[in-house]
Each structure stands twice: as C-alpha cells, then as structure tokens.
Amino acid sequence: MNLLHKLSRGYCLALLSSLFIISILDTQAQELQINHGPYLQYVTTTEATVVWTTNKNSISWVEFYEEDGSNFYAKERPKAFASEDGLKTIGKIHKVTLEGLKPTTKYAYRVYSHEVVAHKQRNSLLGETTATRVYKSRPLYFSTLDPDQESTSFVLLTDVHEQPDKVGALLEDTDFESTDFVIMDGDFMNDFNEEKNLFEGSIDTLTQIFAKELPLYIVRGNHETRGVMGHLLKDYFHFPDGKYYYTFSYGDTFFIVLDSGEDKADSDIEYSGLVDFDAYRTKEAEWLNRVVNSEQYRKARHRIVFSHIPPYGGGQWHGDIEMQNKFVPILNKAGIDLMICGHTHRYSFVEANPGRNEFPILICSNTAKANVQVTPEKITVTTVDMNKKVLSTLVFDK
C-alpha cells in the first residue's frame, strides 16, 4: 500500500511538473501582440497621448511625423518612448505623450512594442517587436488643436455599463469628420475586476470606431471606483496631473471634468470600509476654486462642466448632497454655461434656479447620446436615442 502511495505521489508530481513546463513553453510560444488600442487621449495644441496594451512585458514607443504626403518608410521617423525618470517603462500597459508638436497640424503615427524577455542587471534579453501596420496600409493620424478655433463639436455617452453593442448603435451615424472628441461620462463598467470589464465592455469598441484617431476623454463614475482593480484605472488613461478631476480647452471653450466619487456615504456596508470620498471631494473643491479663478478660465467664452453624479435632478443620496454642498457654491459664482451629467439612467433637464443652481444641468439617458455643438453665439445640445430619434434639442444662447 505504501509503495502504491509513493508511486501515485511521484506520478502526480511528475504530471504537475510537466504541465508547468508546458504552460511556460506555451506562454513563450505566444507571439507578442498589441491586444488593445492604440487609443488617443488628451490632445492639445502642442501634445497628444497614445495608450495601448500588449500581451507581454515590453518597452514601447511611437514613431510620428508631420503629415506631408510622404510614405512612412521614406526616412527615419522621430521616436517618443514610454519612459519615466530616464528609464524606459517595462510593462503591458504603454502610455506615450508626444510633446513639442505644432498647433493646427496633422500628424501620422505608428506604435511599437519590443518584448523584454528577461530584465537583468546586465545583458537583459529582448525578444520580438510588434507594431501597428503601415505596409500596404495607411498610418494612423491625429491633429493638434487650433488655438483660435471658435467652434467645437463633441459627443457624450454615459452609463453604458459594459454593453458594447449599445455603444456601437449609439455612435453608428456619428459624423466623426466634424467631431472634435468623444467623452464617456462615467459608468462605462459595472465593476473593475479584470481587464475585460474595461476593454470588452467598451474601450475596444470605441477604439475600433474612432479612438485611434480622435481623442477619448473619461469621466470617472461611481462604478469605476468598484472592484479589485478600481485603484488601477489611471494606468489605462491619461489624466493631467494624475487626477481624475481635470480641465481641457478647445479654442475659447473651457471644460471642467469633476470626479463625483461614490453615491453613498463612506461608511456604507457596500464599501467595506475601503473608501474615503468625503475628504477627497473636499480637496477637489479646493482645486475647483483655484480653477475658476485662473486667468485661462476667466478668458474663456464658454464654460462646460462634466460630472457623473448630478447635484440636482437625481435622488437626494449622499453623493448628490456632497455635490450640492462642495461644488455648487463654487460653480454658482463662476459663470457656468452648462453642466452635463449621467448616473440616473434617465433623461432630464434642470433649468437654472437662482439661489440654488445658477446654471442649467442636463442629465443624459443611458440609451441616448448627446451631440453638442458650441459656436461663439450659443451651445446646442441634441439628444438622439438608439433608434436615431431626436429626443430633445436645447439651445443656450451666449
């Protein structure tokens, strides 16, 4: 009996060892691939950020040039590496910011990743290289912003909750030639527990439709804070200054992105004692006060705010009340033209109410998109559902 036990135990150990070796060989046999992206982030007059992922640890870079009609292979192209503090970044998530670009200029680009098989003190081993195709294919393109543009156009989606078919249907008839950017106003995931929640849920679809060549902006919703990877969301996008609340401009239109955080109190049983959003929103309010007193903000013709949770027009949950107490008093004195929110999954419009909210609030449905056109004279918001039916048209004169 002991002999049989020893033989059986030895067989199991040999089998496990063989399976382990096969697993390693299978991993090594996989080709290096760009498995998600590239997608374009935060384009300004002089910079643009490109993000993508690979299935193996790699160093990465972007080759780019001012579009002049020449073939990509005509000559050596400038390179910008994913690096920090003089060291090239090794990983599966790659983020490269192209700097020193010319305003109002079209650029061609291509992304590269070079596998790092073994990272040693000396004689590190590099493996395969992969890149987006330009042989018998057009390169990818983006354009830097015109600092003097007077009009801008964008599309807003919200609360798609990992439904890529819905994303595709809503964007199906979008005229991207006349669209400057697309913004996801929160809750594009249910919970962030694994990468497929992010990529299969919406980002792969957005990349396929437009985001390789048109900027995608992100507003963090309350569902993006949830899950074991919630603290890693920043790794997959470019947020200025590393904050989920930030600003950007298109011509003389100034945009503020607020992070409304979670919708229930920090002590709620759902969060298991792991969140600290009340203190976070207090710091964010201090930042917001500095923003609305900045010269760039004061000089803007139009001022639009994005937030996932609306301060009014939803429920009277803790998140709503935090918005009312911490952000609204600052915005009421700041000459806001429009706030656009989501969260409720229902369309509603809250008119400016003197003494409460001094600015209008549009709350978008999760089954419609908002097409927003900003001109010197007015802001026009057309809400269109998945059946291409126009649900509303709102005009805010300047």
C-alpha positions in Angstrom: 0.0 0.0 0.0 2.9 2.4 0.9 4.6 1.6 -2.4 1.4 2.3 -4.4 1.0 5.6 -2.5 4.6 6.6 -3.3 4.2 5.7 -7.0 1.0 7.6 -7.1 2.5 10.6 -5.4 5.5 10.5 -7.7 3.3 10.3 -10.8 1.3 13.3 -9.7 4.4 15.4 -9.0 5.8 14.4 -12.5 2.5 15.3 -14.1 2.3 18.7 -12.4 5.9 19.4 -13.3 5.2 18.6 -17.0 2.1 20.7 -17.0 4.1 23.6 -15.5 6.7 23.3 -18.2 4.1 23.1 -20.9 2.5 26.2 -19.6 5.8 28.1 -19.7 6.5 26.9 -23.2 3.0 27.8 -24.3 3.4 31.3 -22.9 6.8 31.7 -24.6 5.4 30.4 -27.8 2.7 33.1 -28.0 3.6 35.9 -30.3 3.9 39.4 -29.0 0.7 41.3 -29.8 -0.9 44.6 -29.4 -4.1 43.3 -27.8 -5.9 46.6 -27.0 -5.6 50.0 -28.7 -4.0 52.3 -29.5 -6.4 54.9 -28.4 -5.8 58.7 -28.3 -6.0 60.8 -25.2 -5.8 64.4 -24.2 -4.8 66.2 -27.4 -3.8 69.9 -27.1 -2.2 72.5 -29.4 1.3 71.0 -28.7 0.9 67.5 -27.4 -1.0 64.2 -27.6 -1.0 61.0 -25.6 -1.4 57.5 -27.0 -2.2 54.4 -24.9 -2.2 50.7 -25.8 -1.6 47.3 -24.2 0.4 44.2 -25.1 0.1 40.6 -24.1 3.8 40.5 -22.9 6.1 42.8 -20.9 7.7 45.3 -23.4 9.3 48.6 -23.9 7.3 50.8 -26.3 7.5 53.9 -28.4 5.6 56.0 -31.0 7.1 56.9 -34.4 5.4 60.1 -35.8 5.8 62.9 -38.2 4.0 65.9 -39.6 1.9 64.6 -42.4 3.4 65.8 -45.8 2.2 63.1 -48.2 5.4 61.1 -48.0 5.4 57.3 -47.4 6.0 56.3 -43.8 9.1 54.4 -44.9 10.6 57.4 -46.8 13.0 58.1 -43.9 13.7 57.6 -40.3 10.9 59.0 -38.2 11.2 60.7 -34.8 10.5 58.4 -31.8 8.9 59.1 -28.4 9.4 56.4 -25.8 7.3 55.3 -22.8 9.7 56.3 -20.1 9.9 57.9 -16.7 12.9 59.5 -15.0 15.2 58.4 -17.8 14.2 54.7 -17.7 12.1 53.1 -20.4 8.9 51.7 -18.9 8.7 47.9 -18.9 5.1 46.5 -18.8 2.0 45.5 -20.6 0.3 49.0 -20.5 2.0 51.6 -22.7 1.4 55.3 -22.5 3.4 57.8 -24.6 3.0 61.6 -24.7 4.2 63.3 -27.8 5.4 66.8 -26.9 6.6 69.9 -28.8 4.1 69.5 -31.6 2.9 72.3 -33.9 -0.6 73.7 -33.4 -3.3 73.0 -36.0 -1.2 70.3 -37.6 -2.0 66.8 -38.9 0.4 64.0 -37.7 0.9 60.4 -38.8 1.9 57.9 -36.2 2.7 54.3 -35.6 3.1 52.5 -32.2 5.8 49.9 -31.5 6.4 47.4 -28.6 9.6 45.4 -28.1 9.3 42.4 -25.8 11.5 42.2 -22.7 12.1 38.5 -22.2 14.4 38.9 -19.2 15.2 42.0 -17.3 18.6 41.7 -15.7 21.2 44.0 -14.1 23.3 43.4 -17.2 22.6 41.8 -20.6 18.8 42.0 -20.4 17.2 39.8 -23.1 14.9 41.4 -25.7 12.6 39.4 -27.9 10.1 40.1 -30.7 8.9 43.5 -31.9 5.3 44.3 -33.0 3.8 47.5 -34.4 0.7 48.9 -36.0 0.8 48.3 -39.7 1.8 50.9 -42.3 3.0 48.5 -45.0 0.2 48.5 -47.7 -1.9 50.3 -45.0 -2.4 53.9 -44.1 -0.8 55.1 -40.9 -2.9 56.4 -38.0 -3.5 60.1 -37.9 -4.4 62.8 -35.4 -4.5 66.6 -35.5 -3.4 69.1 -32.8 -5.8 71.8 -31.8 -6.2 75.2 -33.3 -5.8 77.7 -30.5 -8.0 80.2 -32.4 -10.9 77.9 -33.2 -14.2 79.4 -32.3 -16.4 76.4 -32.6 -16.2 72.8 -31.2 -18.3 69.7 -31.5 -18.4 66.6 -29.3 -20.4 63.5 -28.5 -21.2 62.4 -25.0 -22.2 58.9 -23.8 -23.0 57.8 -20.3 -23.8 54.7 -18.2 -23.2 52.1 -21.0 -22.3 49.5 -18.3 -20.2 47.1 -20.4 -22.6 47.0 -23.3 -20.5 47.4 -26.5 -23.4 46.8 -28.8 -25.2 49.8 -27.3 -22.0 51.9 -27.8 -21.9 50.8 -31.4 -25.5 51.6 -32.0 -25.3 55.0 -30.4 -22.3 56.0 -32.4 -23.4 54.4 -35.7 -24.4 57.6 -37.5 -21.9 60.0 -35.9 -20.1 62.3 -38.3 -16.6 62.0 -36.9 -15.1 64.3 -39.6 -16.8 67.2 -37.8 -16.4 65.8 -34.3 -13.6 67.0 -32.1 -13.8 64.4 -29.3 -16.0 61.9 -27.6 -16.4 61.8 -23.8 -17.6 58.9 -21.6 -19.5 60.5 -18.7 -18.9 57.6 -16.2 -20.1 54.1 -15.5 -18.8 52.5 -18.7 -18.1 49.5 -16.5 -20.1 47.6 -13.9 -17.1 46.8 -11.6 -13.4 46.8 -12.5 -12.3 43.3 -11.5 -10.4 42.4 -14.6 -9.2 44.0 -17.9 -12.1 42.6 -19.9 -14.5 44.8 -17.9 -12.7 47.8 -19.4 -11.8 46.6 -22.9 -14.5 44.2 -23.9 -17.0 46.4 -22.1 -16.5 49.5 -24.2 -12.9 50.6 -24.9 -12.2 48.0 -27.7 -15.4 49.2 -29.4 -14.6 52.8 -29.0 -11.1 52.2 -30.4 -12.4 50.3 -33.4 -14.9 53.1 -34.2 -12.9 56.3 -33.6 -10.4 56.4 -30.7 -7.3 55.6 -32.7 -7.5 59.0 -34.4 -9.9 61.1 -32.3 -9.5 61.9 -28.6 -11.4 59.9 -26.0 -12.0 61.7 -22.7 -13.0 59.9 -19.5 -15.2 60.9 -16.5 -14.9 58.5 -13.6 -18.3 57.3 -12.5 -19.1 55.6 -9.2 -18.9 52.1 -10.8 -15.3 52.7 -12.0 -14.3 53.0 -8.3 -15.5 49.5 -7.6 -13.8 46.2 -7.9 -10.3 44.9 -7.1 -8.8 46.9 -10.0 -10.6 50.2 -9.2 -7.4 51.8 -8.0 -5.7 51.0 -11.3 -8.0 52.9 -13.6 -5.4 55.7 -14.0 -3.0 53.2 -15.6 -5.1 52.8 -18.6 -5.8 56.5 -19.4 -4.0 59.8 -19.3 -5.3 62.2 -16.7 -3.5 65.5 -16.4 -1.6 65.8 -13.1 -2.6 62.2 -12.3 -6.0 63.3 -11.1 -9.5 62.1 -12.1 -10.6 65.8 -12.0 -9.0 67.9 -14.6 -9.6 70.6 -17.3 -9.0 70.9 -21.0 -9.8 73.5 -23.7 -10.8 73.7 -27.3 -10.3 77.2 -28.6 -12.2 79.5 -26.3 -14.3 76.8 -24.7 -13.1 75.7 -21.3 -14.1 72.2 -20.0 -14.0 71.1 -16.4 -14.2 67.4 -15.6 -15.3 66.7 -12.0 -15.0 63.4 -10.2 -18.2 63.0 -8.2 -17.0 59.8 -6.4 -19.3 57.3 -4.9 -23.0 57.9 -4.3 -23.4 56.6 -0.8 -21.7 57.5 2.5 -18.1 56.3 3.0 -19.3 54.1 5.9 -21.8 52.3 3.8 -21.6 48.5 4.1 -21.1 48.2 0.3 -17.6 49.7 0.5 -16.3 47.5 3.3 -14.5 50.5 4.9 -12.2 51.0 1.9 -13.2 54.4 0.6 -12.5 58.0 1.7 -14.5 60.1 -0.8 -15.7 62.9 1.6 -12.1 64.0 2.2 -11.3 63.5 -1.5 -14.2 65.8 -2.6 -13.1 68.4 -0.1 -9.6 68.5 -1.7 -11.3 68.5 -5.2 -13.4 71.6 -4.2 -10.2 73.4 -3.2 -8.8 72.6 -6.7 -12.0 73.7 -8.4 -11.9 77.1 -6.6 -8.4 77.6 -8.0 -9.5 76.6 -11.5 -12.4 79.1 -11.7 -10.2 81.9 -10.5 -7.5 81.2 -13.1 -6.8 83.5 -16.0 -7.5 80.9 -18.6 -10.9 80.2 -17.1 -11.8 83.8 -16.9 -10.9 84.5 -20.5 -13.0 81.6 -21.9 -16.1 82.4 -23.9 -17.9 79.2 -22.9 -17.6 77.0 -19.8 -18.9 73.5 -19.7 -18.7 71.1 -16.7 -18.9 67.3 -16.8 -19.8 65.2 -13.8 -21.2 61.7 -13.5 -23.5 62.3 -10.5 -25.7 65.4 -10.8 -26.1 67.8 -7.9 -29.8 68.2 -8.6 -32.3 66.1 -10.7 -31.3 62.7 -9.3 -32.0 61.5 -5.8 -31.0 63.1 -2.5 -28.3 60.5 -1.8 -25.1 61.3 -0.1 -23.2 61.8 -3.3 -25.8 64.3 -4.6 -25.7 66.3 -1.3 -21.9 66.3 -1.4 -22.0 67.8 -4.9 -24.5 70.4 -3.6 -22.5 71.4 -0.6 -19.0 71.3 -2.0 -19.1 72.1 -5.7 -22.3 74.0 -6.5 -21.4 77.1 -4.3 -18.2 77.5 -6.3 -19.8 76.9 -9.7 -22.7 79.3 -8.9 -20.2 82.2 -8.8 -18.2 81.0 -11.8 -20.5 81.8 -14.8 -21.0 78.2 -15.9 -22.9 77.8 -19.1 -23.9 74.2 -18.8 -23.3 71.1 -16.6 -23.8 67.6 -18.2 -24.3 64.6 -16.1 -25.4 60.9 -16.1 -25.9 58.4 -13.3 -29.7 58.3 -13.2 -30.1 56.4 -16.5 -32.9 58.8 -17.3 -33.1 61.9 -19.4 -34.0 65.1 -17.5 -33.2 68.8 -17.7 -32.9 71.0 -14.6 -33.2 74.7 -15.5 -31.1 77.3 -13.8 -32.6 78.1 -10.5 -31.5 81.4 -8.9 -30.3 80.9 -5.3 -29.9 77.1 -5.8 -28.2 76.1 -9.1 -27.3 79.2 -11.1 -26.6 77.1 -14.2 -28.6 74.6 -16.2 -28.0 70.9 -15.7 -28.6 68.3 -18.4 -28.8 64.7 -17.2 -28.3 62.2 -20.1 -30.0 58.8 -20.5 -28.0 55.6 -20.8 -29.9 54.8 -24.1 -29.1 58.1 -25.9 -26.1 60.2 -26.9 -25.7 64.0 -26.7 -24.4 65.7 -29.7 -23.0 69.1 -28.6 -22.2 72.0 -30.9 -20.5 75.1 -29.5 -20.3 78.3 -31.5 -19.5 81.8 -30.4 -23.2 82.6 -30.1 -24.6 79.5 -28.5 -24.4 75.9 -27.2 -26.7 73.5 -29.0 -27.3 70.0 -27.5 -29.2 67.4 -29.5 -30.1 64.2 -27.7 -30.6 61.2 -30.0 -31.7 57.7 -28.9 -30.5 54.3 -30.2 -33.2 54.4 -32.9 -31.8 57.7 -34.3 -34.9 59.5 -32.9 -34.2 63.1 -31.7 -35.5 63.3 -28.1 -34.7 66.9 -27.5 -32.8 69.9 -28.7 -31.7 72.5 -26.2 -30.1 75.9 -27.1 -28.2 78.0 -24.7 -27.6 81.5 -26.0 -24.5 83.3 -25.0 
